[in-house]
């Protein structure tokens, strides 16, 4: 079977598009799987939630295990925020806050907890979450 | 050729006189009240560009936050 150059190009492009599509779909599911199961469980159980400042917070007083888990994650988050803030000429708080906006909007699943601008805890549902006016 | 604008000796003097008259008029006009006076301020002019820079930083942070979440999904 003889394929013209144009046909070959088209087939290659279609294959590339398929690969990219699969990668995009995969990344969403991967995000959940990358989490420590204990962390994922605490999120789903509503013990912890996303705060407005870009860190995790306790909705109810935590068990020592959950507290240790969250403290560890928050330290790691702060390290990343610090790195990125430095690169972008911003403060750590600004970087953390901006990421917090995104985390509440894009990374909380229905049933999980997040902090509203008035600092109260809300349960995420299918509707848009309440975010600070400074969020983009 | 008394009235013509020739470039002989007489014409050149005439032109110089015209320039002098024009200069005199300018000086006279500037002495009149109601003229717009523009004077340099004694303080330096400060233009605040911080707002624009801040906006750019915030825009970059939005991109950075996306990347930081994607690259470190286990902690977010």
N, CA and C atoms of all chains as a GROMACS GRO file, in nm:
protein
  636
    1UNK      N    1   0.085  -0.120   0.000
    1UNK     CA    2   0.000   0.000   0.000
    1UNK      C    3   0.088   0.124   0.000
    2UNK      N    4   0.064   0.209  -0.094
    2UNK     CA    5   0.146   0.330  -0.104
    2UNK      C    6   0.068   0.450  -0.049
    3UNK      N    7   0.128   0.514   0.048
    3UNK     CA    8   0.064   0.632   0.105
    3UNK      C    9   0.136   0.757   0.057
    4UNK      N   10   0.058   0.855   0.023
    4UNK     CA   11   0.120   0.981  -0.017
    4UNK      C   12   0.179   1.047   0.109
    5UNK      N   13   0.271   1.140   0.085
    5UNK     CA   14   0.333   1.213   0.198
    5UNK      C   15   0.228   1.282   0.284
    6UNK      N   16   0.127   1.337   0.215
    6UNK     CA   17   0.023   1.412   0.285
    6UNK      C   18  -0.055   1.320   0.379
    7UNK      N   19  -0.085   1.199   0.329
    7UNK     CA   20  -0.159   1.101   0.410
    7UNK      C   21  -0.078   1.062   0.533
    8UNK      N   22   0.051   1.039   0.510
    8UNK     CA   23   0.139   1.001   0.622
    8UNK      C   24   0.138   1.108   0.731
    9UNK      N   25   0.149   1.232   0.685
    9UNK     CA   26   0.150   1.345   0.779
    9UNK      C   27   0.021   1.346   0.860
   10UNK      N   28  -0.088   1.322   0.792
   10UNK     CA   29  -0.219   1.325   0.860
   10UNK      C   30  -0.229   1.216   0.965
   11UNK      N   31  -0.182   1.098   0.929
   11UNK     CA   32  -0.188   0.986   1.023
   11UNK      C   33  -0.100   1.015   1.145
   12UNK      N   34   0.018   1.069   1.121
   12UNK     CA   35   0.108   1.103   1.231
   12UNK      C   36   0.044   1.206   1.323
   13UNK      N   37  -0.019   1.306   1.263
   13UNK     CA   38  -0.082   1.412   1.344
   13UNK      C   39  -0.196   1.356   1.428
   14UNK      N   40  -0.274   1.267   1.368
   14UNK     CA   41  -0.386   1.208   1.441
   14UNK      C   42  -0.336   1.125   1.558
   15UNK      N   43  -0.227   1.051   1.536
   15UNK     CA   44  -0.170   0.969   1.643
   15UNK      C   45  -0.120   1.059   1.757
   16UNK      N   46  -0.055   1.169   1.721
   16UNK     CA   47  -0.003   1.261   1.822
   16UNK      C   48  -0.118   1.320   1.903
   17UNK      N   49  -0.225   1.358   1.834
   17UNK     CA   50  -0.341   1.418   1.901
   17UNK      C   51  -0.402   1.319   2.001
   18UNK      N   52  -0.409   1.193   1.959
   18UNK     CA   53  -0.463   1.088   2.046
   18UNK      C   54  -0.378   1.074   2.173
   19UNK      N   55  -0.248   1.073   2.155
   19UNK     CA   56  -0.155   1.059   2.268
   19UNK      C   57  -0.172   1.174   2.366
   20UNK      N   58  -0.178   1.296   2.311
   20UNK     CA   59  -0.192   1.416   2.396
   20UNK      C   60  -0.324   1.408   2.472
   21UNK      N   61  -0.429   1.372   2.401
   21UNK     CA   62  -0.562   1.360   2.463
   21UNK      C   63  -0.560   1.262   2.578
   22UNK      N   64  -0.497   1.147   2.558
   22UNK     CA   65  -0.489   1.045   2.662
   22UNK      C   66  -0.413   1.098   2.783
   23UNK      N   67  -0.307   1.174   2.758
   23UNK     CA   68  -0.225   1.228   2.867
   23UNK      C   69  -0.306   1.326   2.951
   24UNK      N   70  -0.386   1.410   2.884
   24UNK     CA   71  -0.465   1.511   2.956
   24UNK      C   72  -0.571   1.444   3.043
   25UNK      N   73  -0.641   1.345   2.984
   25UNK     CA   74  -0.743   1.274   3.060
   25UNK      C   75  -0.680   1.201   3.178
   26UNK      N   76  -0.564   1.141   3.152
   26UNK     CA   77  -0.495   1.065   3.256
   26UNK      C   78  -0.451   1.149   3.373
   27UNK      N   79  -0.409   1.274   3.348
   27UNK     CA   80  -0.351   1.356   3.456
   27UNK      C   81  -0.453   1.386   3.565
   28UNK      N   82  -0.580   1.403   3.527
   28UNK     CA   83  -0.683   1.431   3.627
   28UNK      C   84  -0.700   1.317   3.724
   29UNK      N   85  -0.706   1.196   3.670
   29UNK     CA   86  -0.722   1.078   3.755
   29UNK      C   87  -0.595   1.053   3.835
   30UNK      N   88  -0.479   1.083   3.774
   30UNK     CA   89  -0.352   1.062   3.841
   30UNK      C   90  -0.342   1.147   3.968
   31UNK      N   91  -0.396   1.268   3.960
   31UNK     CA   92  -0.384   1.360   4.073
   31UNK      C   93  -0.437   1.296   4.201
   32UNK      N   94  -0.550   1.229   4.190
   32UNK     CA   95  -0.609   1.166   4.309
   32UNK      C   96  -0.521   1.051   4.356
   33UNK      N   97  -0.467   0.975   4.260
   33UNK     CA   98  -0.390   0.856   4.295
   33UNK      C   99  -0.254   0.892   4.356
   34UNK      N  100  -0.203   1.011   4.320
   34UNK     CA  101  -0.073   1.051   4.373
   34UNK      C  102  -0.078   1.079   4.523
   35UNK      N  103  -0.195   1.105   4.575
   35UNK     CA  104  -0.206   1.140   4.717
   35UNK      C  105  -0.188   1.018   4.806
   36UNK      N  106  -0.133   1.043   4.922
   36UNK     CA  107  -0.125   0.943   5.027
   36UNK      C  108  -0.269   0.897   5.059
   37UNK      N  109  -0.296   0.767   5.066
   37UNK     CA  110  -0.434   0.722   5.091
   37UNK      C  111  -0.493   0.782   5.220
   38UNK      N  112  -0.410   0.796   5.323
   38UNK     CA  113  -0.459   0.854   5.450
   38UNK      C  114  -0.502   0.999   5.430
   39UNK      N  115  -0.425   1.070   5.346
   39UNK     CA  116  -0.457   1.210   5.315
   39UNK      C  117  -0.588   1.217   5.236
   40UNK      N  118  -0.598   1.133   5.134
   40UNK     CA  119  -0.719   1.131   5.052
   40UNK      C  120  -0.842   1.100   5.138
   41UNK      N  121  -0.825   1.004   5.229
   41UNK     CA  122  -0.935   0.962   5.317
   41UNK      C  123  -0.979   1.077   5.408
   42UNK      N  124  -0.880   1.146   5.466
   42UNK     CA  125  -0.912   1.258   5.555
   42UNK      C  126  -0.983   1.370   5.481
   43UNK      N  127  -0.947   1.390   5.358
   43UNK     CA  128  -1.016   1.490   5.274
   43UNK      C  129  -1.160   1.450   5.251
   44UNK      N  130  -1.177   1.324   5.208
   44UNK     CA  131  -1.312   1.277   5.175
   44UNK      C  132  -1.402   1.273   5.298
   45UNK      N  133  -1.341   1.245   5.414
   45UNK     CA  134  -1.419   1.238   5.538
   45UNK      C  135  -1.454   1.377   5.591
   46UNK      N  136  -1.394   1.481   5.531
   46UNK     CA  137  -1.423   1.617   5.574
   46UNK      C  138  -1.354   1.655   5.706
   47UNK      N  139  -1.250   1.580   5.742
   47UNK     CA  140  -1.174   1.613   5.864
   47UNK      C  141  -1.086   1.735   5.839
   48UNK      N  142  -1.038   1.744   5.717
   48UNK     CA  143  -0.951   1.855   5.679
   48UNK      C  144  -1.005   1.922   5.553
   49UNK      N  145  -0.961   2.043   5.530
   49UNK     CA  146  -1.008   2.114   5.412
   49UNK      C  147  -0.905   2.212   5.361
   50UNK      N  148  -0.933   2.267   5.241
   50UNK     CA  149  -0.845   2.366   5.182
   50UNK      C  150  -0.876   2.504   5.240
   51UNK      N  151  -0.774   2.568   5.293
   51UNK     CA  152  -0.792   2.704   5.346
   51UNK      C  153  -0.772   2.806   5.234
   52UNK      N  154  -0.813   2.930   5.261
   52UNK     CA  155  -0.799   3.036   5.160
   52UNK      C  156  -0.652   3.074   5.138
   53UNK      N  157  -0.568   3.046   5.238
   53UNK     CA  158  -0.429   3.091   5.229
   53UNK      C  159  -0.336   2.993   5.156
   54UNK      N  160  -0.393   2.886   5.100
   54UNK     CA  161  -0.310   2.792   5.026
   54UNK      C  162  -0.259   2.674   5.106
   55UNK      N  163  -0.305   2.663   5.230
   55UNK     CA  164  -0.263   2.551   5.313
   55UNK      C  165  -0.385   2.469   5.356
   56UNK      N  166  -0.355   2.350   5.412
   56UNK     CA  167  -0.463   2.265   5.462
   56UNK      C  168  -0.497   2.306   5.605
   57UNK      N  169  -0.622   2.292   5.639
   57UNK     CA  170  -0.665   2.325   5.776
   57UNK      C  171  -0.752   2.214   5.832
   58UNK      N  172  -0.771   2.220   5.964
   58UNK     CA  173  -0.852   2.118   6.032
   58UNK      C  174  -0.994   2.168   6.049
   59UNK      N  175  -1.088   2.092   6.003
   59UNK     CA  176  -1.228   2.128   6.018
   59UNK      C  177  -1.273   2.096   6.162
   60UNK      N  178  -1.230   1.982   6.212
   60UNK     CA  179  -1.255   1.945   6.352
   60UNK      C  180  -1.120   1.914   6.414
   61UNK      N  181  -1.117   1.908   6.549
   61UNK     CA  182  -0.984   1.886   6.610
   61UNK      C  183  -0.930   1.749   6.568
   62UNK      N  184  -0.807   1.749   6.517
   62UNK     CA  185  -0.756   1.630   6.449
   62UNK      C  186  -0.694   1.527   6.544
   63UNK      N  187  -0.690   1.405   6.498
   63UNK     CA  188  -0.615   1.301   6.568
   63UNK      C  189  -0.466   1.329   6.547
   64UNK      N  190  -0.381   1.278   6.635
   64UNK     CA  191  -0.237   1.303   6.617
   64UNK      C  192  -0.188   1.261   6.478
   65UNK      N  193  -0.243   1.152   6.426
   65UNK     CA  194  -0.199   1.103   6.295
   65UNK      C  195  -0.236   1.202   6.185
   66UNK      N  196  -0.360   1.251   6.190
   66UNK     CA  197  -0.405   1.346   6.088
   66UNK      C  198  -0.328   1.477   6.100
   67UNK      N  199  -0.304   1.518   6.225
   67UNK     CA  200  -0.230   1.644   6.246
   67UNK      C  201  -0.089   1.632   6.188
   68UNK      N  202  -0.024   1.520   6.213
   68UNK     CA  203   0.113   1.499   6.162
   68UNK      C  204   0.113   1.501   6.009
   69UNK      N  205   0.013   1.437   5.952
   69UNK     CA  206   0.001   1.429   5.807
   69UNK      C  207  -0.014   1.568   5.744
   70UNK      N  208  -0.106   1.645   5.803
   70UNK     CA  209  -0.134   1.779   5.750
   70UNK      C  210  -0.015   1.873   5.770
   71UNK      N  211   0.046   1.866   5.889
   71UNK     CA  212   0.162   1.951   5.915
   71UNK      C  213   0.272   1.924   5.812
   72UNK      N  214   0.294   1.797   5.785
   72UNK     CA  215   0.397   1.757   5.688
   72UNK      C  216   0.366   1.812   5.549
   73UNK      N  217   0.241   1.797   5.507
   73UNK     CA  218   0.201   1.846   5.375
   73UNK      C  219   0.213   1.997   5.367
   74UNK      N  220   0.175   2.064   5.475
   74UNK     CA  221   0.182   2.210   5.474
   74UNK      C  222   0.326   2.260   5.469
   75UNK      N  223   0.416   2.188   5.535
   75UNK     CA  224   0.558   2.225   5.528
   75UNK      C  225   0.609   2.208   5.385
   76UNK      N  226   0.571   2.098   5.324
   76UNK     CA  227   0.612   2.073   5.185
   76UNK      C  228   0.553   2.177   5.090
   77UNK      N  229   0.427   2.212   5.115
   77UNK     CA  230   0.364   2.315   5.032
   77UNK      C  231   0.440   2.447   5.046
   78UNK      N  232   0.470   2.482   5.170
   78UNK     CA  233   0.538   2.610   5.193
   78UNK      C  234   0.672   2.613   5.121
   79UNK      N  235   0.742   2.500   5.121
   79UNK     CA  236   0.872   2.494   5.052
   79UNK      C  237   0.854   2.523   4.903
   80UNK      N  238   0.750   2.467   4.843
   80UNK     CA  239   0.723   2.489   4.700
   80UNK      C  240   0.681   2.633   4.674
   81UNK      N  241   0.596   2.685   4.762
   81UNK     CA  242   0.552   2.824   4.747
   81UNK      C  243   0.671   2.919   4.754
   82UNK      N  244   0.761   2.890   4.847
   82UNK     CA  245   0.879   2.975   4.865
   82UNK      C  246   0.964   2.974   4.739
   83UNK      N  247   0.986   2.855   4.684
   83UNK     CA  248   1.065   2.840   4.562
   83UNK      C  249   1.005   2.923   4.449
   84UNK      N  250   0.875   2.906   4.427
   84UNK     CA  251   0.808   2.972   4.315
   84UNK      C  252   0.797   3.123   4.336
   85UNK      N  253   0.776   3.162   4.461
   85UNK     CA  254   0.766   3.305   4.491
   85UNK      C  255   0.897   3.375   4.455
   86UNK      N  256   1.006   3.311   4.488
   86UNK     CA  257   1.139   3.366   4.461
   86UNK      C  258   1.160   3.382   4.311
   87UNK      N  259   1.124   3.279   4.235
   87UNK     CA  260   1.141   3.281   4.090
   87UNK      C  261   1.058   3.396   4.028
   88UNK      N  262   0.938   3.419   4.084
   88UNK     CA  263   0.846   3.516   4.024
   88UNK      C  264   0.849   3.653   4.089
   89UNK      N  265   0.938   3.673   4.183
   89UNK     CA  266   0.949   3.804   4.248
   89UNK      C  267   0.827   3.842   4.328
   90UNK      N  268   0.767   3.744   4.392
   90UNK     CA  269   0.650   3.770   4.476
   90UNK      C  270   0.679   3.724   4.619
   91UNK      N  271   0.587   3.754   4.709
   91UNK     CA  272   0.605   3.705   4.846
   91UNK      C  273   0.550   3.563   4.855
   92UNK      N  274   0.594   3.492   4.958
   92UNK     CA  275   0.547   3.354   4.978
   92UNK      C  276   0.396   3.354   4.999
   93UNK      N  277   0.346   3.455   5.071
   93UNK     CA  278   0.202   3.464   5.100
   93UNK      C  279   0.122   3.483   4.971
   94UNK      N  280   0.174   3.567   4.882
   94UNK     CA  281   0.104   3.590   4.755
   94UNK      C  282   0.096   3.463   4.673
   95UNK      N  283   0.209   3.395   4.667
   95UNK     CA  284   0.214   3.269   4.591
   95UNK      C  285   0.119   3.167   4.653
   96UNK      N  286   0.121   3.157   4.785
   96UNK     CA  287   0.036   3.060   4.856
   96UNK      C  288  -0.111   3.094   4.833
   97UNK      N  289  -0.143   3.222   4.842
   97UNK     CA  290  -0.282   3.266   4.825
   97UNK      C  291  -0.334   3.233   4.685
   98UNK      N  292  -0.252   3.266   4.585
   98UNK     CA  293  -0.291   3.238   4.447
   98UNK      C  294  -0.315   3.089   4.424
   99UNK      N  295  -0.226   3.009   4.479
   99UNK     CA  296  -0.241   2.865   4.463
   99UNK      C  297  -0.366   2.819   4.538
  100UNK      N  298  -0.392   2.881   4.652
  100UNK     CA  299  -0.512   2.848   4.731
  100UNK      C  300  -0.639   2.868   4.651
  101UNK      N  301  -0.644   2.978   4.575
  101UNK     CA  302  -0.761   3.004   4.489
  101UNK      C  303  -0.784   2.886   4.396
  102UNK      N  304  -0.677   2.847   4.332
  102UNK     CA  305  -0.684   2.739   4.234
  102UNK      C  306  -0.719   2.606   4.302
  103UNK      N  307  -0.661   2.583   4.418
  103UNK     CA  308  -0.685   2.457   4.489
  103UNK      C  309  -0.832   2.444   4.526
  104UNK      N  310  -0.892   2.554   4.572
  104UNK     CA  311  -1.033   2.550   4.610
  104UNK      C  312  -1.120   2.529   4.486
  105UNK      N  313  -1.088   2.602   4.380
  105UNK     CA  314  -1.172   2.595   4.260
  105UNK      C  315  -1.154   2.466   4.182
  106UNK      N  316  -1.030   2.420   4.173
  106UNK     CA  317  -1.002   2.309   4.081
  106UNK      C  318  -0.970   2.177   4.147
  107UNK      N  319  -0.930   2.181   4.274
  107UNK     CA  320  -0.884   2.056   4.335
  107UNK      C  321  -0.972   2.005   4.448
  108UNK      N  322  -1.080   2.074   4.478
  108UNK     CA  323  -1.171   2.018   4.578
  108UNK      C  324  -1.284   1.946   4.504
  109UNK      N  325  -1.310   1.824   4.548
  109UNK     CA  326  -1.416   1.745   4.487
  109UNK      C  327  -1.544   1.766   4.568
  110UNK      N  328  -1.660   1.746   4.507
  110UNK     CA  329  -1.785   1.759   4.584
  110UNK      C  330  -1.780   1.671   4.710
  111UNK      N  331  -1.822   1.727   4.821
  111UNK     CA  332  -1.818   1.655   4.948
  111UNK      C  333  -1.698   1.693   5.033
  112UNK      N  334  -1.593   1.748   4.970
  112UNK     CA  335  -1.475   1.790   5.045
  112UNK      C  336  -1.495   1.931   5.100
  113UNK      N  337  -1.413   1.965   5.200
  113UNK     CA  338  -1.431   2.092   5.269
  113UNK      C  339  -1.336   2.199   5.214
  114UNK      N  340  -1.385   2.323   5.214
  114UNK     CA  341  -1.298   2.436   5.181
  114UNK      C  342  -1.339   2.555   5.266
  115UNK      N  343  -1.248   2.649   5.278
  115UNK     CA  344  -1.274   2.767   5.359
  115UNK      C  345  -1.326   2.882   5.272
  116UNK      N  346  -1.438   2.939   5.312
  116UNK     CA  347  -1.494   3.054   5.240
  116UNK      C  348  -1.417   3.180   5.281
  117UNK      N  349  -1.434   3.291   5.207
  117UNK     CA  350  -1.362   3.414   5.243
  117UNK      C  351  -1.388   3.461   5.387
  118UNK      N  352  -1.506   3.426   5.443
  118UNK     CA  353  -1.533   3.466   5.583
  118UNK      C  354  -1.474   3.367   5.684
  119UNK      N  355  -1.389   3.277   5.637
  119UNK     CA  356  -1.314   3.180   5.719
  119UNK      C  357  -1.401   3.064   5.769
  120UNK      N  358  -1.528   3.060   5.729
  120UNK     CA  359  -1.611   2.946   5.771
  120UNK      C  360  -1.588   2.829   5.676
  121UNK      N  361  -1.607   2.708   5.729
  121UNK     CA  362  -1.588   2.589   5.645
  121UNK      C  363  -1.714   2.560   5.565
  122UNK      N  364  -1.696   2.531   5.439
  122UNK     CA  365  -1.808   2.499   5.351
  122UNK      C  366  -1.781   2.363   5.286
  123UNK      N  367  -1.890   2.294   5.254
  123UNK     CA  368  -1.876   2.168   5.181
  123UNK      C  369  -1.888   2.197   5.033
  124UNK      N  370  -1.790   2.151   4.958
  124UNK     CA  371  -1.792   2.173   4.814
  124UNK      C  372  -1.904   2.091   4.752
  125UNK      N  373  -1.981   2.157   4.667
  125UNK     CA  374  -2.081   2.083   4.589
  125UNK      C  375  -2.054   2.110   4.440
  126UNK      N  376  -2.148   2.075   4.358
  126UNK     CA  377  -2.125   2.088   4.214
  126UNK      C  378  -2.117   2.233   4.169
  127UNK      N  379  -2.171   2.326   4.251
  127UNK     CA  380  -2.169   2.466   4.211
  127UNK      C  381  -2.030   2.527   4.235
  128UNK      N  382  -2.014   2.650   4.188
  128UNK     CA  383  -1.887   2.720   4.205
  128UNK      C  384  -1.863   2.748   4.353
  129UNK      N  385  -1.742   2.726   4.402
  129UNK     CA  386  -1.715   2.755   4.544
  129UNK      C  387  -1.706   2.906   4.569
  130UNK      N  388  -1.723   2.945   4.693
  130UNK     CA  389  -1.708   3.086   4.730
  130UNK      C  390  -1.559   3.114   4.746
  131UNK      N  391  -1.509   3.204   4.664
  131UNK     CA  392  -1.366   3.238   4.675
  131UNK      C  393  -1.348   3.387   4.696
  132UNK      N  394  -1.230   3.422   4.745
  132UNK     CA  395  -1.196   3.561   4.772
  132UNK      C  396  -1.206   3.645   4.644
  133UNK      N  397  -1.242   3.772   4.660
  133UNK     CA  398  -1.255   3.859   4.542
  133UNK      C  399  -1.120   3.880   4.472
  134UNK      N  400  -1.012   3.858   4.546
  134UNK     CA  401  -0.880   3.877   4.485
  134UNK      C  402  -0.839   3.759   4.397
  135UNK      N  403  -0.917   3.651   4.403
  135UNK     CA  404  -0.886   3.536   4.317
  135UNK      C  405  -0.918   3.571   4.172
  136UNK      N  406  -0.836   3.522   4.078
  136UNK     CA  407  -0.862   3.554   3.938
  136UNK      C  408  -0.988   3.483   3.885
  137UNK      N  409   1.416   9.766  -0.803
  137UNK     CA  410   1.384   9.645  -0.726
  137UNK      C  411   1.374   9.679  -0.579
  138UNK      N  412   1.301   9.774  -0.543
  138UNK     CA  413   1.295   9.816  -0.402
  138UNK      C  414   1.203   9.729  -0.320
  139UNK      N  415   1.100   9.681  -0.387
  139UNK     CA  416   1.001   9.603  -0.310
  139UNK      C  417   1.017   9.452  -0.326
  140UNK      N  418   1.102   9.413  -0.415
  140UNK     CA  419   1.119   9.268  -0.440
  140UNK      C  420   1.204   9.204  -0.333
  141UNK      N  421   1.184   9.072  -0.316
  141UNK     CA  422   1.265   8.999  -0.218
  141UNK      C  423   1.385   8.938  -0.289
  142UNK      N  424   1.476   9.025  -0.324
  142UNK     CA  425   1.595   8.975  -0.392
  142UNK      C  426   1.704   8.953  -0.289
  143UNK      N  427   1.803   8.875  -0.330
  143UNK     CA  428   1.910   8.846  -0.236
  143UNK      C  429   2.029   8.939  -0.255
  144UNK      N  430   2.003   9.059  -0.308
  144UNK     CA  431   2.113   9.156  -0.315
  144UNK      C  432   2.133   9.216  -0.176
  145UNK      N  433   2.227   9.303  -0.162
  145UNK     CA  434   2.261   9.359  -0.030
  145UNK      C  435   2.142   9.416   0.042
  146UNK      N  436   2.062   9.490  -0.028
  146UNK     CA  437   1.946   9.555   0.031
  146UNK      C  438   1.847   9.453   0.088
  147UNK      N  439   1.820   9.346   0.011
  147UNK     CA  440   1.724   9.240   0.051
  147UNK      C  441   1.767   9.172   0.179
  148UNK      N  442   1.895   9.145   0.193
  148UNK     CA  443   1.945   9.076   0.312
  148UNK      C  444   1.921   9.159   0.437
  149UNK      N  445   1.944   9.285   0.428
  149UNK     CA  446   1.922   9.374   0.544
  149UNK      C  447   1.774   9.375   0.581
  150UNK      N  448   1.692   9.380   0.476
  150UNK     CA  449   1.548   9.381   0.496
  150UNK      C  450   1.503   9.256   0.574
  151UNK      N  451   1.560   9.140   0.535
  151UNK     CA  452   1.523   9.015   0.603
  151UNK      C  453   1.567   9.017   0.748
  152UNK      N  454   1.685   9.066   0.774
  152UNK     CA  455   1.734   9.076   0.912
  152UNK      C  456   1.643   9.162   0.997
  153UNK      N  457   1.596   9.268   0.933
  153UNK     CA  458   1.506   9.359   1.005
  153UNK      C  459   1.375   9.289   1.040
  154UNK      N  460   1.328   9.206   0.946
  154UNK     CA  461   1.205   9.132   0.969
  154UNK      C  462   1.221   9.038   1.089
  155UNK      N  463   1.335   8.969   1.095
  155UNK     CA  464   1.362   8.878   1.204
  155UNK      C  465   1.364   8.952   1.338
  156UNK      N  466   1.426   9.068   1.334
  156UNK     CA  467   1.436   9.151   1.456
  156UNK      C  468   1.297   9.190   1.504
  157UNK      N  469   1.212   9.226   1.409
  157UNK     CA  470   1.076   9.269   1.445
  157UNK      C  471   0.999   9.152   1.506
  158UNK      N  472   1.019   9.036   1.446
  158UNK     CA  473   0.950   8.916   1.494
  158UNK      C  474   0.993   8.883   1.637
  159UNK      N  475   1.122   8.891   1.663
  159UNK     CA  476   1.178   8.865   1.795
  159UNK      C  477   1.121   8.963   1.896
  160UNK      N  478   1.114   9.091   1.855
  160UNK     CA  479   1.061   9.195   1.942
  160UNK      C  480   0.915   9.164   1.979
  161UNK      N  481   0.838   9.121   1.880
  161UNK     CA  482   0.697   9.088   1.903
  161UNK      C  483   0.686   8.974   2.005
  162UNK      N  484   0.771   8.878   1.992
  162UNK     CA  485   0.770   8.763   2.084
  162UNK      C  486   0.793   8.810   2.226
  163UNK      N  487   0.895   8.893   2.243
  163UNK     CA  488   0.929   8.942   2.377
  163UNK      C  489   0.813   9.024   2.434
  164UNK      N  490   0.756   9.107   2.348
  164UNK     CA  491   0.644   9.192   2.389
  164UNK      C  492   0.525   9.106   2.432
  165UNK      N  493   0.500   9.000   2.355
  165UNK     CA  494   0.386   8.913   2.383
  165UNK      C  495   0.405   8.840   2.515
  166UNK      N  496   0.527   8.799   2.542
  166UNK     CA  497   0.551   8.724   2.664
  166UNK      C  498   0.535   8.811   2.788
  167UNK      N  499   0.547   8.941   2.770
  167UNK     CA  500   0.533   9.031   2.883
  167UNK      C  501   0.386   9.059   2.914
  168UNK      N  502   0.297   9.028   2.818
  168UNK     CA  503   0.154   9.054   2.838
  168UNK      C  504   0.094   8.960   2.942
  169UNK      N  505  -0.003   9.010   3.018
  169UNK     CA  506  -0.070   8.919   3.112
  169UNK      C  507  -0.160   8.823   3.034
  170UNK      N  508  -0.192   8.711   3.094
  170UNK     CA  509  -0.279   8.614   3.029
  170UNK      C  510  -0.202   8.513   2.947
  171UNK      N  511  -0.073   8.526   2.942
  171UNK     CA  512   0.007   8.426   2.872
  171UNK      C  513   0.015   8.299   2.956
  172UNK      N  514   0.028   8.188   2.891
  172UNK     CA  515   0.043   8.061   2.964
  172UNK      C  516   0.187   8.049   3.010
  173UNK      N  517   0.203   8.041   3.138
  173UNK     CA  518   0.337   8.030   3.192
  173UNK      C  519   0.365   7.884   3.229
  174UNK      N  520   0.468   7.831   3.174
  174UNK     CA  521   0.505   7.693   3.209
  174UNK      C  522   0.638   7.698   3.282
  175UNK      N  523   0.635   7.652   3.407
  175UNK     CA  524   0.761   7.651   3.481
  175UNK      C  525   0.787   7.510   3.534
  176UNK      N  526   0.909   7.472   3.541
  176UNK     CA  527   0.945   7.339   3.591
  176UNK      C  528   0.914   7.328   3.739
  177UNK      N  529   0.855   7.217   3.785
  177UNK     CA  530   0.828   7.203   3.928
  177UNK      C  531   0.958   7.190   4.006
  178UNK      N  532   0.956   7.236   4.130
  178UNK     CA  533   1.080   7.227   4.208
  178UNK      C  534   1.103   7.086   4.261
  179UNK      N  535   0.992   7.006   4.266
  179UNK     CA  536   1.010   6.867   4.312
  179UNK      C  537   1.023   6.775   4.190
  180UNK      N  538   1.092   6.666   4.203
  180UNK     CA  539   1.103   6.574   4.088
  180UNK      C  540   0.968   6.509   4.058
  181UNK      N  541   0.945   6.482   3.931
  181UNK     CA  542   0.819   6.417   3.891
  181UNK      C  543   0.833   6.266   3.914
  182UNK      N  544   0.741   6.211   3.992
  182UNK     CA  545   0.746   6.067   4.022
  182UNK      C  546   0.628   5.997   3.956
  183UNK      N  547   0.657   5.900   3.873
  183UNK     CA  548   0.551   5.820   3.810
  183UNK      C  549   0.555   5.682   3.874
  184UNK      N  550   0.443   5.642   3.930
  184UNK     CA  551   0.440   5.514   4.002
  184UNK      C  552   0.406   5.401   3.908
  185UNK      N  553   0.505   5.315   3.882
  185UNK     CA  554   0.484   5.200   3.793
  185UNK      C  555   0.463   5.072   3.872
  186UNK      N  556   0.458   5.083   4.003
  186UNK     CA  557   0.446   4.963   4.085
  186UNK      C  558   0.320   4.884   4.056
  187UNK      N  559   0.212   4.954   4.023
  187UNK     CA  560   0.083   4.886   4.002
  187UNK      C  561   0.094   4.791   3.884
  188UNK      N  562   0.151   4.842   3.775
  188UNK     CA  563   0.164   4.759   3.655
  188UNK      C  564   0.253   4.638   3.682
  189UNK      N  565   0.361   4.660   3.753
  189UNK     CA  566   0.454   4.551   3.782
  189UNK      C  567   0.384   4.447   3.868
  190UNK      N  568   0.308   4.493   3.966
  190UNK     CA  569   0.236   4.403   4.056
  190UNK      C  570   0.138   4.315   3.977
  191UNK      N  571   0.069   4.378   3.882
  191UNK     CA  572  -0.028   4.303   3.800
  191UNK      C  573   0.042   4.191   3.724
  192UNK      N  574   0.160   4.225   3.673
  192UNK     CA  575   0.235   4.126   3.596
  192UNK      C  576   0.277   4.011   3.686
  193UNK      N  577   0.319   4.044   3.807
  193UNK     CA  578   0.361   3.941   3.903
  193UNK      C  579   0.243   3.850   3.934
  194UNK      N  580   0.126   3.911   3.957
  194UNK     CA  581   0.010   3.831   3.992
  194UNK      C  582  -0.031   3.740   3.877
  195UNK      N  583  -0.014   3.788   3.756
  195UNK     CA  584  -0.046   3.706   3.640
  195UNK      C  585   0.049   3.587   3.632
  196UNK      N  586   0.177   3.618   3.656
  196UNK     CA  587   0.276   3.509   3.654
  196UNK      C  588   0.248   3.407   3.762
  197UNK      N  589   0.203   3.456   3.879
  197UNK     CA  590   0.176   3.365   3.991
  197UNK      C  591   0.064   3.268   3.955
  198UNK      N  592  -0.031   3.316   3.877
  198UNK     CA  593  -0.143   3.230   3.837
  198UNK      C  594  -0.090   3.112   3.755
  199UNK      N  595   0.002   3.141   3.665
  199UNK     CA  596   0.064   3.036   3.586
  199UNK      C  597   0.149   2.944   3.674
  200UNK      N  598   0.225   3.007   3.764
  200UNK     CA  599   0.315   2.931   3.853
  200UNK      C  600   0.234   2.837   3.941
  201UNK      N  601   0.117   2.884   3.988
  201UNK     CA  602   0.036   2.800   4.077
  201UNK      C  603  -0.015   2.678   4.003
  202UNK      N  604  -0.046   2.696   3.876
  202UNK     CA  605  -0.093   2.584   3.795
  202UNK      C  606   0.017   2.478   3.784
  203UNK      N  607   0.137   2.527   3.755
  203UNK     CA  608   0.249   2.434   3.739
  203UNK      C  609   0.286   2.365   3.869
  204UNK      N  610   0.285   2.442   3.976
  204UNK     CA  611   0.327   2.386   4.104
  204UNK      C  612   0.230   2.274   4.149
  205UNK      N  613   0.102   2.291   4.118
  205UNK     CA  614   0.004   2.188   4.155
  205UNK      C  615   0.025   2.063   4.067
  206UNK      N  616   0.046   2.087   3.938
  206UNK     CA  617   0.063   1.974   3.846
  206UNK      C  618   0.188   1.894   3.878
  207UNK      N  619   0.294   1.966   3.912
  207UNK     CA  620   0.423   1.898   3.932
  207UNK      C  621   0.435   1.834   4.070
  208UNK      N  622   0.352   1.878   4.164
  208UNK     CA  623   0.362   1.824   4.301
  208UNK      C  624   0.225   1.777   4.348
  209UNK      N  625   0.158   1.704   4.263
  209UNK     CA  626   0.018   1.670   4.292
  209UNK      C  627   0.002   1.589   4.420
  210UNK      N  628   0.110   1.524   4.466
  210UNK     CA  629   0.096   1.442   4.587
  210UNK      C  630   0.075   1.527   4.713
  211UNK      N  631   0.115   1.653   4.710
  211UNK     CA  632   0.098   1.735   4.832
  211UNK      C  633  -0.022   1.831   4.822
  212UNK      N  634  -0.094   1.825   4.709
  212UNK     CA  635  -0.207   1.918   4.694
  212UNK      C  636  -0.342   1.846   4.689
   0.00000   0.00000   0.00000
